[in-house]
Structures are given as C-alpha cells and as structure tokens.
Amino acid sequence: MSDLENTTASTVAPTRNGQDAGSRRPSCSSHNSQTAKEFIDSQMRLEADAREALPYSFDSCTQNLGPLRQILFACLTCNPPPATPDAPYTAAGMCYSCSIVCHGEHTLVELFNKRNFVCDCGTTRITASPCTLRSDPKTGAKGVRSEEPHPGNQYNGNFQNKFCGCGEDYNADEEKGTMFQCLGLGTVETGGCGEDWWHPECLIGLPRDWYNDSKKIENTWNGGNEQDDQDETPLPPGFPAEEDFETFLCYKCIESNPWLKKYAGTPGFLSPVFKNGGLQKSTKEKSAPVSQPPLAGAEDQPSNNSKKRKADDAENANDNEPASKRPKEETQDTDPTSAPPEPKPEPENEQKPKHDSLPTTTPSDTFSLFLKEDYRDHFCRCPDCYPNLAPHTQLREEEDTYEPPISENGDGDAPGSTGTGSLLDRGEAALSNIDRVRAIEGAMVYNHLRDKVKQFLKPFAESGTAVGADDIKAYFEKLRGDEQHIKDAAGRPSAEGGGDGGDGRHEQSGY
C-alpha cells in the first residue's frame, strides 16, 4: 500500500460505534473518527465484498469473441417488456462486462448461461445507450452505436423477465424454492424452450401455490396449529431428487425431438416425469405400458428415489458369492496340463447398435426427461441414429462456458483492470490514459500533497491519537495559508491532546 493511502486513510472519519472519549477528550478526536488502520481494514473488507459479488474483470466486451456460451443479462431499462403480449418488442442480451460498465445503473435481469450468443450492446437492438467498452471501427472513437446484431442470436421470454412454462415474472425477493434450467434443444420457433428455467411444480402439473395448499392440509391435521414458514419451498412429491440427475430436458424440447422418448427409463436416464401428474400417478394411470426388452445391466440401475450402492458394498457382495459366480480365474482347474481355451473376439460388424436394446414403444403422454451424469455415453451413434444427435452438440459432449478473467486482488503486485482493483490501481490506470505532461504535473502535485499531509499526520501518529473531522477541516483551511499556519495545525495533537489521547485508542505504529 502506498504512503498516500497510509496517510490519507487517517483523514476519513465515519461513525465508530459512538464511543465516548471520556473525561479527557482531546480536540483532535471526535465521536465519528477512526484510526488509519481501522479505515484501511474496512476499505479492504469492502473491496473483498465487491470482488465476491463481481469476481470477474469488466474491461472488455465479448462481442469480438463471436458466439459463446456465456453469462447474459437483459436490460429492462433500455428494452422494457411490452405492455401487452401482442405489442412489438425487441429482445436483447448483453455480456457480463457491458451489464456493469454500460448498464450499471439500469434495471437488469440475470439470465445466467445461454449458448451461441453474441453481446447485443452497441447494436440496433439496444438504442438507448452505446457500448462504451468498444470503439467505432470507422472513426476509432470510444463508444459504439447501431451496429448490426448477430443474426444467430436466439431469444425467449427470459429476456422479458418471464421464466418457466407458466410465463411468470421473476422476483428474486419473493421467489422461494429452486428453479432448474433445461438443457435446451432447439429454439422457441422450433418448439423448444431456449434453455428456459422451470419451476418443479410446473413440470409435473401442480399449481404454483401447491405448497401453501399442502400446508393448509397439514395444519388441519395438526389441529389448526400453523407451522413456521420455511425459507425454501421443498421439491414437490414425486419430483426427482436433485442428487439423482445431472440435468433435464423439458417436455417442450422432448416433444420437438420425439426420438428421445425411447431413452426414458433406460441406463443414463430416469423414468419419464409426466406433465400431468408426474410420478404421483400409479402405473395404471399412465399411458400404455412400455414394451421393453431386457437391458444389459438394467438390474444395477438405481430407482429414482433410491441411493446408489457404495463401492465397498459391491466388493463385500462379491466376497459372499459362491465359487460358481466368482471370476473365472478363481475356479479354474489347478491341473497345469490343462490350458484354458482362448476366447474368440467378437467381430465389430456383429456388435449390435445400442438402439436395439431400447423400447419399441414409447409413452404417448407428454413428459420431461431427466438425465444422469453419464447420459452421453448411452446415446446410440449408429448411422441411423447419429443424424438425430448431430445438431445438438450439448448431447454429444460437455460444453465449454466462457468466463471473463478474474479480477486482480488489488494488492499492487499486478495491475488490475480499471474499476476492479484498489483505489491506487484505479488512480494509476487513470494516469496512464491522460496526456504525458498532465500526468507528470499530476504526479508532482500528488507528491507535494503527500508530503504536506504526512507532515500534518505525523504528530497524531506519534501521540497515538485519532484524527477528527474538525482537525482535517482546519488543516486544509490553513493549508491555503503560510507555513506557520501549517505548523500550528500540525502541532495541535501534542500541545492539546497529550499522552495517550485519553480515549484508549492508539494509532498503528508507522503511520
């Protein structure tokens, strides 16, 4: 930390718990004062909190990187939702950096990650404000307006702050429970959801207030004694537990890609979660039973609500098996003259494709499909099935999600980006962007003021007293006068405060 930060930190005097200075209250301290060390510590805590809330640097727009899966925001100030559903509306999304630098004082909606998107800031989709992070390619001037947006961007109701199939406006202060983002296949125009976020109850046909109704019934059973409200609404009965699936595909995406229906209930996929009633229906109430041949390893697949068997349990189970079920090398004849027959490798062209083990019929009711962690390993990739899989990269391999660079910690070891480092880093960044003569003049004024302030603060540090707002005000008033006035102001702590300051607060040594 620089000398200027060490010295000028003592000049700030926010409220400090209203402590009284006692019977000996020196003129240099006040009720709203603090030591330099206390101010520096509070400043560091504030910067740490800011970096936790906004951990990434925001000094560059992602527009030049092309289509990305990235964190997106919608600005309701620049693109307010239409008054009626049929009114004209232009949706737009912006990257993390533009949401802070270009729209930091606007009303924003966090959309989280969406794929194949190029930032709309500075394009014709956002006309109310320019993108100040980019320069005009023709003039080189800072700030871009009215560029052509990327034609491949896709939009859904999320950009109007409407989420889920119910189309409800999202209010972070009132929303309870968990929402889940669909993996997303296709766009709204092709029948998909566009990576929408869903309420669990809306996926299985329950009303949004299902939990309130269930609490009323529970209170009736408890004799009218109301239970305390929970901060989080639990998952509705019959909805898969969060640890049982990795991601899911909503019923809209399944209906627009019906070839996926045959995977329901097979290895890598949970049983269908029906739109009307979900897993609460009995087997008879569901659609016609699925004709499914025996699946290799199907008996090892856990049910929706069961826990996976631990590896050590499986090992113990092998120890208790009879000799006829143990590995072949443990049951072979010990006669050295009898050599075991060599297994014949099965030709590749005789291996059956995976789709041969899938059900021949599928449920007719509308349902969502929940996918386990290894679901990609169980898709059939034969020549007949691969054309269905090819358009959806997210089904074939894990996606890369772009994240902006992490902000520097502002400790002075490395230059932080403008607006993300410490106050000193930001000052140095500002100096680097101005005329060289003005920068030199500014540095000279900086050094002169630093020496003057250090001269004033030194007696306070030596006597261990706090610097009050009145002392600072008086000093800067006399700073406009001659040297004698400065010496008088600097000598007040030792002349009037004396000793330890009387309030038990001592300045950190070295300031």
N, C-alpha and C positions, 0 to 999 in steps of 0.2 A: 504494500500500500504506500502511496506517495506521501511526502511531507505535507503537501497541501491537504490531503484527505485527513491526515492525523491532526492537523491544526484546525482546519475549518470545521471538523466534526464537533469540536467543543462549542462552536458558536450556535448550534441548534439546540433549542430548549423546549421540547414537548413535555406534556404533563408527566410527572413521575410519581404516581400514587398519592399525590397530595401530601408529601411528607413535610412536617414542620421542622424548621431549623433549630428550634429550642430557644432557650433564653438568650443565647449569643447568636444572633442572626446577622452575619456579615452582609454588607451592602452588595457584595459581588454575587450572592446566590439568591434564588427566588424559588417560589413553590413549583414553578414549571421549568426546572433546569435538570440537566443530567450531565454526567461526565462524558468525556470524549470516548472512552472505552465502551460505555453503555450505548452511545449513539452508533458507534461502528458496529457493535454486535447486533443491534436492532436493524441496521441497514443490511447487514449480511443475511439476517433471517428473512427480511422482506425480499431480497434478491433470490434467495433459495426458494421461497414460496412461489415467486413469479416463474422461476425456471421449472418448478414442478408442474405448474399449471400450463405453461407454454414451453415444453422442453426443447423444441426444435428452433433453429435459427430461421429467420423470416426475411432474409435479404435478397431472395431471388424467386421469381415466378417459375412455375414448372411448365409454362406454355411451350418453351423451346425444346422440351424433352419429348414432346409428342404424346401419343396416347399412353396412359399409365393406369394401373390400379392404384388409387391414392385416396387420401382423406379429402373429402369435399365439404363445402359449406354452401348454403343458399342464403342470399341477402333479401330479407323481406322489406327492407327499406328501399332498395333500388328496384326490386321486382316484387311488389306486393301481390298477394293472391287476388284473383278476380272476385268481384262482388257476387257473381252468380256462376254456376258451373259452365254455362254456355258462353260466357263473356270471353273475349280474346285475351290470351295470356302468353307471355314469352318466358319460358323457364330458363334458368341459368345457374351454373355452378362455378365455384372458384376454389383455388388451391388454398392450402394452409397459410402460406405467406401473404397472399392477397387478402385473405379474411382479416388479417391483423393490420397490415400496412394500409391497404386501400379502403377497407370497410370496418375498421376497428371500432368506430363509434356507431355502427348501424346495428339493426336487429338481425341476428344471424341464426340459422338452423344448422346444426351439425348433422351431416348425412353419413358420416363415417366412410368406409371404403366403398368405392364403386370402380368397376373395371373399364378400361379402354376410354378414358375421359381426358380431354384437354381443357385446361382452365379457360373459362369464358370471360375473365376480367379483361377489359380493354377492347372487347368486341362489340358488335352491334346488338348483342343480347343484353348488355349492360350499358345503357346510355347515360345514366345519371352521374357516373363518376368514372374517371380514367384509371388505367393501371399505371401506378407511379413507380412500379418496380422495373418496367421495361422502357426502352427508348424507341422513339419513332424510327423505323428503318430508313425512311426517306430523309428526314431532317436531322436525325441524331439527337433531337431534344428529348428530355426526360418526360415520360408520360405518353401513353398510347390510348387512342380512342377509335372506335368504329372499325376495327379490323374484322375480317371475315371469320366467323366462328368455325370450329372444326366440324365438318359435316357428319362425322361418325359418332358424335356425342348422342347419347340416348337419355331420355328423361322420363320420370314417372311422378306420381303425386307427392313423393318426398320433397321435391323442390318447392312445393307449396305448403310444406309443413304438415302434410297429410300422410299418415302411415297406416299400414295394415289393410286388409281387405275391407274393414269397416270404414275406412276413409276418415278416421278421427284425427282432429288436430292434436299435435303432441304438446303437452305442457309438462316440462321437466319438474316443476314444483308440485304438481298434483299427481303425476303418474306413479303408480305403485306396481310392484311385480316386475317380471323380466320379459323383455321382448327379444325375439330371435330373428336374425337376418337370413332370408332364404339364399341359397347358393346362387340362384338365378339362372334360368335358361331362356334365352331369347329376350325380347323386349315387350313392352305393353302392346305395341302394334301387332306382334306375332302371337299374342295370347299369354305371354309370361307376365312376371311381376316386376322385372327390372331390379332385382336384388332388394326387394321391399323388406321392411321389418314388421313382424307379426306378433299379435297377442296370442298366447297359447289357447285361450278360450275361443278365439275366433277361428282357429284352425279345426276345432272339433265341434263347432256348432253351439257353444254355450254363449249366453248373453254376457256383455261386458261386466254387468253387476252380479255375476253368478256368485261371487264370494259373499257379497252382502246378503243375498238370499240364504246361502248356506249358514251364515252366522245367525240369521234370524231363527232358522230351524234349530240350530244348536242352542240358542238362548232359550227357546221354548222347552227343549229337553232339560235344560238346567234350571227350570223353574223361574224363568224370566230374568235371571242374573246375567247382565251383559258382560261379555268378555272384553278385555282391553284390545283395542285395535292394534294390529301388527303393522310395522313399518313396511313390510313387503308382503304382497299377496302371494300365497303359495301357488304352485302349479295345480291346475285343476285335476280332479281324479281321472285316471286313465291316460293322462298325458305322459309320454316317456320321461324318465328321469334324466337330468342333464348329463350325468356321467355315462349314460347308455348310448349316446350318439355324439358324433363329431359335428355334423351339420345336417341340413334338411332341405328338401325341395317341396315348395308349397303345392297345393292342388292345382293352381293355375299353370305352373310350369310342368306338372305331370300331365295335365290334360293337353297341353300344347306339344308334349313329347310322349305320346302313349306307349312308345316302345319300351319305356322304363317300367311300366306297370308289372311286367313279368318278373322283375327283380324283387318285388315286395316279399319279404319273409325268407329270402334266400341268404346264404352266407354273405356278410358285409352289409346287410340291410335289415331293418326292423320290419315287423308286420305293418300292414297299411294302417294309417291313422285317418279314419273316415271323417269327412267334413260334417256329416250329420250324425253326431253321437260318438264318434271316435271309438276308442277301445272300451267304452262303457257298454256297448251293445253286446248281447250274447251272440254266440256263433250262429244261432238260428236266425237272428235279426239281420245278420249281414247278408251280403249277396251270396249267390250260389257258391258252394264250397269249391275251392281251387283244386283241380286235379294236378297233383304234383308227384313226380317220380321220386324215389329215394335219392337224397343228396349225399354226396360223399362228405363225411364229417358233419352232417347236419345234427347228429345227436350231441355233438360237442358245443353247439351254439347255445348261448345262454338265452333265456326268455327275456322279455322286455323289462321285467321288474326284478330279475334275479341278478346277483352279483357274479362276477367272473370267478371261476375257481382258481385258487392260488397255485403257483407252480409247484410249491413244495407238497401240496395235497396230491397233485398228479404223480409226483415221484413216489410218495408213500403208497399210492394206489398200485403202482407197478410192483412194489415190493411184496404186496399181498396177493398178487395174481398167481394162479397155478403155473406149473412149469410149461404146460402146453401153450400158454399165452405170452410167455416171455420171449425176448428176442431170439432169433434163430441160433445165434452162436452159443447160447447158453444151453440148448437142448440137443445139440449135435452129438452123434456117437463119438466116443473118445478113441475109437479104433483109428490109428494113424494111417492104416492102409486104405481106408475108405475116404476118398476125396469128395467133397461136396460138389454137387452139379453146378455148373456155371449158369447164372440166369441169362436168358436171352433178352437183349434190349428190344423194346417195342419200337417199331419204325415210326418216325414222326408222322408220316402220312396216315397212320392208323389211329392216331390220337384224336379223340372226339372233341369237337369245339364245345365251349362252355355252355352255349345256348341249348345244347341237347339235354342238359340237366335242369333247365328252367321249366316252370309250369307251362302247360299247353293252353290253359285258360287263365284269364285274369279277372279280378273283381270288376263289376260293372259300376259300382258306386264311386263317387268322387272321393279321392283320398290324397293325403300328403305322404311323402316318403322320407323316413329318417335314416341317415347314412352313418355307418360306423367308421372308425378311423381308417380301416383298411379297405374301404369300399372300392377304391380304384383298382385294386388287384383282382376284383371279381367280375369286371365287365368283360364280355366276350369281344374279342378283337379279330374274329374271323372275317373273311372278305364280305360276307353277307351282313354282318353286324357293324363293322367299322364305319361305314358311311353315316350311320346314326350318331356315332360317337365323335366323329371327326370335327364337326362345327363347334364343339364345346370343349375348349382346352381345359377348363376347370374340372372336367370329369376325368381327363386323361392324366393330368399331372398337377402337382401343387403349384399354386400361383405365387408370383413374386409381387409384393406390395411395396410401393415406393414410400420411403420415409425421408423427410428432409434431414440435413445434417444436424446433429445435436449441438445446442448452443454451447459456446465456451463458458467455463465456470467463472470467468471474470477475475481470476487470481493474478492476472498480469503476466503469466508465463506465456500466454498465446493471445494473439489479437482476436477479440470477439467481434461478431458482426454488429453493425450499427443497431442499437436498440436492444441488444441481448446481453451485452457484457456489463461490467460495473460502470459507475459514473465516470471514472477515469478513462476506461476504454472508449466510452462514447465521446468524451471530450477529445481524445486523441484521434478518433475516427473523423470527427468534425474538422479538426485542424488539417487533416490530410486532404480534405476536399476543398480548401479555400486557397486563394492566391498566396504565393510564397512570401511576398512582402508582408501581407496581412498576417500570415501565420507567424513570421518572425516577430512582428510587433506584438502579436497576442502573447507569444511565449515570454517576451520581455516584460510585459505588464503582469503576466502570471507570476514570474519570478519576483518582481518587485512587491506585489501584493502579498505573496507568500512570506517574504522576509518580514514585512511590516506586521502581518498577523502573528507570526511566530514570536516577534519581539513583544507583542502585546500579551500573548497567552503564556509566555514562559513563567512570569511570576505566579500565575494561577496554578500551573503545574507544580512549581517548587513548593508552594504553600499547601497543596493538597485541597484546594477549594474549587467548588464548581463555578462555572461561568454562567451568569444570569443574563436574561434578555436585556435588562436595563444596562448592564455593563457593555454588551455588544453595541447597543444603540448609541450609548455615549461615546464609545470608542470611534465608531465610524463617523460620528458628527465631528469629533476632534481631529479625525484623520484628514479632514479638509483644511485644518489649520496648520500651525507651525509645529516644529519638532518638540517644543516644550509641552504643548498640549498632549502630544502622544505619550511623552514620558510621564506626565501626570496621570493619564488614564491607565498606563501600564503599571504604575506604582501603587494603585489603589488596593490591590489584594493584600500586599504585605503591610501597608500602613493601616488599613482599617479592619481587614479580616483577621490577620494574625493566626499563629498556631495552626491548629488542625481544622479551622473553619467552623468549629462549634456544632456542626450537624452530623458529624461522624462519617462524612463522605470524603474520600480521598481520590485525587486524580491518579490515573495509572502512570507509573513512572515512565519517563521517556517521552512524554507528550509536551 
